[in-house]
């Protein structure tokens, strides 16, 4: 969110500089640079924000399936069943927990929260070992 606001402010400053300056001055060229770069970055950010919020339900379902699978594998290793490699399961659970922490961290960070869905972050759960 904060990054998006900064880019919008830079674009607005560029537009104001374009309108208030002469065509040959440095303020004109600086305003043109701010407007073009700010507009381009704002356009890319809008595309990223839209992409982050499309397909949220599918991502939630994929995360639920992976979470349940890992929980079942965790129950198997806790029950001392011999057919499952414990180290692989522990590694997969640790990787899942890192991904959950990372996603939640960036989804609630004010600098990047518009680029990730909080619905997905709220649905993801850590697996206790």
The 8 nearest C-alpha neighbors of each residue, nearest first, counted from 0:
[[1, 3, 110, 113, 2, 111, 109, 112],
 [0, 2, 110, 4, 3, 5, 109, 111],
 [3, 1, 5, 4, 0, 110, 6, 111],
 [2, 4, 6, 0, 1, 5, 7, 41],
 [3, 5, 1, 7, 6, 2, 8, 0],
 [6, 4, 8, 2, 3, 7, 1, 9],
 [5, 7, 9, 3, 8, 4, 37, 10],
 [6, 8, 10, 4, 9, 5, 11, 3],
 [7, 9, 11, 5, 10, 6, 12, 4],
 [10, 8, 12, 6, 7, 11, 37, 33],
 [11, 9, 37, 34, 13, 7, 8, 12],
 [10, 12, 14, 8, 13, 9, 15, 7],
 [13, 11, 9, 15, 10, 14, 8, 16],
 [12, 14, 30, 34, 33, 10, 16, 11],
 [15, 13, 11, 17, 16, 12, 34, 30],
 [14, 16, 12, 18, 17, 13, 19, 11],
 [17, 15, 30, 13, 19, 14, 18, 20],
 [18, 16, 30, 14, 27, 15, 20, 19],
 [17, 19, 15, 16, 20, 14, 27, 21],
 [18, 20, 16, 17, 15, 21, 27, 26],
 [21, 19, 27, 17, 18, 16, 26, 22],
 [20, 22, 24, 23, 27, 19, 26, 17],
 [21, 23, 27, 24, 20, 28, 17, 26],
 [24, 22, 21, 27, 25, 28, 20, 26],
 [25, 23, 26, 27, 21, 22, 20, 28],
 [24, 26, 28, 27, 29, 23, 30, 20],
 [27, 25, 29, 24, 28, 30, 20, 16],
 [26, 28, 30, 17, 25, 20, 24, 29],
 [29, 27, 31, 25, 30, 26, 32, 24],
 [28, 30, 32, 26, 31, 27, 25, 33],
 [31, 29, 13, 16, 27, 17, 33, 28],
 [30, 32, 28, 34, 29, 33, 35, 27],
 [31, 33, 29, 35, 30, 34, 36, 28],
 [34, 32, 13, 30, 36, 31, 37, 35],
 [35, 33, 13, 10, 31, 37, 32, 36],
 [34, 36, 38, 32, 37, 33, 31, 39],
 [35, 37, 39, 33, 38, 34, 32, 40],
 [38, 36, 10, 40, 34, 39, 33, 6],
 [37, 39, 41, 35, 36, 40, 34, 10],
 [38, 40, 42, 36, 41, 37, 35, 43],
 [39, 41, 43, 37, 42, 38, 36, 44],
 [42, 40, 44, 38, 39, 43, 37, 45],
 [41, 43, 39, 45, 40, 44, 38, 46],
 [44, 42, 40, 46, 41, 45, 47, 39],
 [45, 43, 47, 41, 46, 42, 48, 40],
 [44, 46, 48, 42, 47, 43, 41, 49],
 [45, 47, 43, 49, 44, 48, 50, 42],
 [48, 46, 44, 50, 45, 49, 51, 43],
 [47, 49, 114, 45, 51, 50, 46, 113],
 [48, 50, 46, 52, 51, 47, 45, 53],
 [51, 49, 47, 53, 52, 48, 46, 54],
 [52, 50, 48, 115, 49, 114, 53, 47],
 [51, 53, 49, 50, 55, 116, 54, 48],
 [54, 52, 50, 55, 51, 49, 56, 48],
 [55, 53, 57, 56, 58, 52, 51, 50],
 [54, 56, 58, 57, 53, 52, 59, 119],
 [55, 57, 59, 58, 54, 60, 119, 53],
 [58, 56, 60, 54, 59, 55, 61, 62],
 [57, 59, 61, 55, 60, 56, 62, 54],
 [60, 58, 56, 62, 57, 61, 119, 55],
 [59, 61, 63, 57, 58, 62, 64, 56],
 [62, 60, 58, 64, 63, 59, 57, 65],
 [61, 63, 65, 59, 60, 64, 66, 58],
 [64, 62, 60, 66, 61, 65, 67, 59],
 [63, 65, 61, 67, 66, 62, 68, 60],
 [66, 64, 68, 62, 63, 67, 69, 61],
 [65, 67, 63, 69, 64, 68, 62, 70],
 [68, 66, 70, 64, 69, 65, 63, 71],
 [69, 67, 65, 71, 70, 66, 64, 72],
 [68, 70, 72, 66, 71, 67, 73, 65],
 [69, 71, 73, 67, 72, 68, 66, 74],
 [72, 70, 74, 68, 73, 69, 67, 75],
 [71, 73, 69, 75, 74, 70, 68, 76],
 [72, 74, 70, 76, 71, 75, 69, 77],
 [75, 73, 77, 71, 72, 76, 78, 70],
 [74, 76, 72, 78, 73, 77, 80, 71],
 [75, 77, 79, 73, 78, 74, 80, 85],
 [76, 78, 74, 79, 75, 73, 80, 72],
 [77, 79, 75, 76, 80, 74, 73, 81],
 [80, 78, 76, 77, 81, 75, 74, 83],
 [79, 81, 78, 75, 76, 82, 83, 77],
 [80, 82, 83, 79, 84, 76, 75, 85],
 [83, 81, 80, 84, 76, 75, 79, 85],
 [82, 84, 81, 85, 76, 80, 75, 88],
 [83, 85, 87, 86, 88, 82, 81, 76],
 [86, 84, 88, 87, 83, 76, 89, 73],
 [85, 87, 89, 88, 84, 90, 91, 83],
 [88, 86, 90, 85, 89, 84, 91, 83],
 [87, 89, 91, 85, 90, 86, 92, 84],
 [88, 90, 86, 92, 91, 87, 93, 85],
 [89, 91, 87, 93, 88, 92, 86, 94],
 [92, 90, 94, 88, 93, 89, 87, 95],
 [93, 91, 95, 89, 94, 90, 88, 96],
 [92, 94, 90, 96, 95, 91, 89, 97],
 [93, 95, 91, 97, 92, 96, 90, 98],
 [96, 94, 92, 98, 93, 97, 91, 99],
 [95, 97, 99, 93, 125, 98, 94, 100],
 [98, 96, 94, 100, 95, 99, 101, 93],
 [97, 99, 101, 95, 96, 100, 102, 94],
 [100, 98, 96, 102, 97, 101, 103, 95],
 [101, 99, 97, 103, 98, 102, 104, 96],
 [100, 102, 98, 104, 99, 103, 97, 105],
 [103, 101, 99, 105, 104, 100, 106, 98],
 [104, 102, 106, 120, 100, 101, 105, 99],
 [103, 105, 101, 102, 107, 106, 100, 108],
 [104, 106, 108, 102, 107, 103, 111, 112],
 [107, 105, 112, 103, 115, 104, 108, 117],
 [106, 108, 112, 105, 104, 103, 109, 117],
 [107, 109, 105, 112, 110, 111, 106, 104],
 [110, 108, 112, 111, 0, 107, 1, 106],
 [111, 109, 1, 0, 108, 2, 112, 113],
 [112, 110, 108, 113, 114, 109, 0, 105],
 [111, 113, 106, 114, 107, 108, 109, 115],
 [114, 112, 0, 111, 115, 48, 116, 106],
 [113, 115, 48, 112, 111, 51, 47, 116],
 [116, 114, 106, 51, 113, 112, 117, 52],
 [115, 117, 118, 119, 52, 51, 106, 120],
 [116, 118, 120, 119, 106, 121, 115, 107],
 [119, 117, 121, 116, 120, 122, 55, 59],
 [118, 120, 122, 117, 121, 116, 59, 123],
 [121, 119, 117, 103, 123, 118, 122, 102],
 [120, 122, 118, 119, 123, 117, 103, 124],
 [123, 121, 119, 120, 118, 124, 59, 63],
 [124, 122, 120, 121, 99, 119, 62, 125],
 [125, 123, 122, 126, 99, 66, 121, 96],
 [124, 126, 96, 127, 99, 123, 95, 100],
 [127, 125, 128, 124, 96, 92, 70, 66],
 [126, 128, 125, 92, 70, 96, 73, 124],
 [127, 126, 73, 89, 92, 77, 93, 70]]
